[in-house]
Amino acid sequence: MTNRLTPYDTGERLEPKLWTAPVRGTTVVDRFGKVDYDDECGNTVVVVHVERTDCGGYLVRVEPFGDTNNVAVIVHPH
């Protein structure tokens, strides 16, 4: 049996970390459904969440932290 490294282990893909505790100064809706993606040093790169719009669609919010010039968003059509 081999211990193959995952993309999380190699740093190829950032591992999602679901928000599980209240954040001081936020409203109840701001505490739920957000996911941090941290780098290998534990620094948050982006926070992502999805919310419903008034017209029934969805809005994906990507909140970059730190150097925002190093974050790109690609939307793939299905």
Buried (B, 14 or more C-beta within 10 A) or exposed (E): EEEEEEEEEEEEEBBEBEBEEEEEEEEEEEEEEBBBBBEEEEEBBBBBBEEEEEEEEEEEEEEBBEEEEEBEEEEEEE
